[in-house]
Amino acid sequence: MSSSTPGTFVNLDVYYEGIFVPKPLVYFEPKRELLTGLDLNKMDFKDFHGYIRNAIKDRCRDMYYCLPDRALVDGLRELKDKDDYVRFLDATYSNDGKISIYIDHAGEDIMEWIQEENDEEGDVESVLSDDVDSVLSDDVSVDHELDDEVIPDGQN
């Protein structure tokens, strides 16, 4: 029997050797490593980073995790220091100990890509709402008034 309290073990889906591609943000052709039964309470950030690096047998230039039930553009979070690690642990444990990790080997500024994508999405929503307003405002209003003259239905 383990000395850890129940619910402290986590399962991580680690995606690596893929390539992040923007607009829409996806992680293209990754390898996947499922790491199960980890007790992250016994690891600090440095230990965790080393553990992931050993598990994928590669360096971890930049590491991210994705909040559960979210698209990458909405849920991806950096995992670069002990403060991020605390937030990562909170997200993991609040999701029944399951979360996905993504490794960026190319050193791209993924967070900037996300910001740009979100800004563009906001611009599109703004343009769409402007278009709706302009369509509504450009409609020609025609009031139909009944003529006094009545034309019978083919009867004379």
C-alpha positions in Angstrom: 0.0 0.0 0.0 1.3 3.4 -0.9 1.9 6.1 1.7 0.3 8.7 -0.6 -3.2 9.8 0.0 -5.9 8.7 -2.4 -6.4 11.0 -5.4 -2.7 12.1 -5.5 -1.8 10.0 -8.5 -2.1 11.5 -11.9 -2.1 10.4 -15.6 -0.4 12.6 -18.2 -0.8 12.5 -21.9 2.5 13.9 -23.1 2.6 15.0 -26.8 6.1 15.6 -28.2 8.1 15.8 -31.5 5.1 17.4 -33.1 4.9 20.8 -34.6 2.7 23.7 -33.5 0.9 25.3 -36.4 -1.1 28.5 -36.0 -4.5 29.6 -37.4 -6.1 27.5 -36.1 -3.6 26.4 -33.5 -2.9 22.6 -33.7 -0.1 20.3 -32.7 0.7 18.5 -35.9 1.9 14.8 -36.0 3.0 14.3 -32.4 4.2 11.2 -30.7 2.3 10.4 -27.5 3.5 9.0 -24.2 1.0 8.1 -21.6 2.5 8.4 -18.1 0.3 6.9 -15.4 0.3 6.7 -11.6 2.6 9.6 -11.0 2.7 11.2 -7.6 3.5 14.8 -8.5 3.3 15.9 -4.9 6.8 14.4 -4.5 8.2 16.5 -7.4 9.1 20.1 -7.6 9.2 21.8 -11.0 12.8 20.9 -11.7 12.2 17.3 -10.9 9.1 17.2 -13.0 10.8 18.8 -16.0 13.6 16.2 -15.7 11.1 13.4 -15.4 9.3 14.5 -18.6 12.6 14.9 -20.4 13.7 11.4 -19.5 10.2 9.9 -20.4 10.4 11.3 -23.9 14.1 10.9 -24.3 14.5 14.4 -25.6 15.0 17.9 -24.4 11.9 19.9 -23.4 12.6 23.4 -24.8 9.1 24.7 -24.0 6.4 22.8 -22.2 2.7 23.6 -22.1 -0.4 22.0 -20.7 -4.0 22.3 -21.9 -6.9 22.9 -19.6 -9.5 20.1 -19.9 -12.3 20.3 -22.5 -10.7 23.3 -24.2 -9.2 23.8 -27.7 -5.5 24.6 -27.7 -6.1 28.2 -28.6 -8.3 28.6 -25.5 -6.8 26.2 -23.0 -3.0 26.1 -23.6 -0.9 27.3 -20.7 2.8 27.7 -20.3 4.7 25.4 -17.9 8.0 27.2 -17.5 8.5 27.8 -13.8 7.4 26.8 -10.3 4.4 29.2 -10.3 3.2 27.7 -13.6 3.8 24.3 -12.0 1.5 25.1 -9.1 -1.3 26.2 -11.5 -0.6 23.0 -13.6 -1.1 20.9 -10.4 -4.3 22.7 -9.6 -5.7 22.1 -13.1 -4.6 18.5 -13.1 -6.1 17.6 -9.7 -9.3 19.4 -10.4 -9.6 17.2 -13.6 -9.5 13.9 -11.7 -5.7 13.8 -12.1 -5.7 13.8 -15.9 -4.2 16.4 -18.2 -2.3 16.8 -21.5 1.2 18.2 -21.9 2.6 19.5 -25.2 6.3 19.9 -25.9 7.5 22.5 -28.3 10.9 21.6 -29.7 11.1 24.5 -32.2 11.0 27.4 -29.7 8.1 29.2 -31.3 6.3 31.9 -29.4 3.1 29.9 -29.1 1.5 32.3 -26.6 2.0 35.2 -29.1 0.3 33.0 -31.7 -2.6 32.4 -29.4 -2.9 36.2 -28.6 -2.9 37.0 -32.4 -5.5 34.3 -33.1 -7.7 35.6 -30.3 -7.3 39.2 -31.5 -8.2 38.2 -35.1 -11.2 36.3 -33.8 -12.3 39.4 -31.9 -11.8 41.5 -35.1 -13.9 39.0 -37.1 -16.7 39.2 -34.5 -16.5 43.0 -34.6 -16.6 43.0 -38.4 -19.5 40.6 -38.4 -21.5 42.7 -35.9 -20.6 45.8 -38.0 -21.7 44.0 -41.1 -25.0 43.1 -39.5 -25.5 46.7 -38.4 -24.6 48.1 -41.8 -26.9 45.6 -43.5 -29.7 46.6 -41.2 -29.0 50.3 -41.5 -28.7 50.1 -45.3 -32.1 48.4 -45.7 -34.4 50.6 -47.7 -37.5 51.1 -45.7 -40.6 51.0 -47.8 -43.9 51.9 -46.3 -46.8 50.4 -48.1 -49.8 52.5 -48.2 -53.1 51.3 -49.5 -54.2 53.1 -52.6 -57.7 54.5 -52.6 -58.4 52.9 -55.9 -59.6 49.3 -55.6 -59.0 47.0 -58.6 -61.6 44.3 -58.7 -60.6 40.6 -59.3 -61.4 40.5 -63.0 -65.0 41.6 -62.4 -66.3 44.7 -64.1 
